[in-house]
């Protein structure tokens, strides 16, 4: 049995940093970011605790494909 999840984007107060994450339980994961449960994490170090986007998928393969597409898009923008 396969479960879906959510791709989400967080930023800091000044919108200087973006973090793309994937979670099967967004309602639990966002408070973990806000409360800095993992103090050495990227989101804790850069104070990324403002949710700016999320999209839910029914299958984990769709999440993986979306993440790959986003990474490829970012790399293309950096090259240009």
PyMOL commands that set and color helices and strands:
alter all, ss='L'
color gray80, all
select helices_A, chain A and resi 26-34+42-45+60-79
alter helices_A, ss='H'
color red, helices_A
select strands_A, chain A and resi 5-11+18-23+50-57
alter strands_A, ss='S'
color yellow, strands_A
deselect
rebuild
show_as cartoon
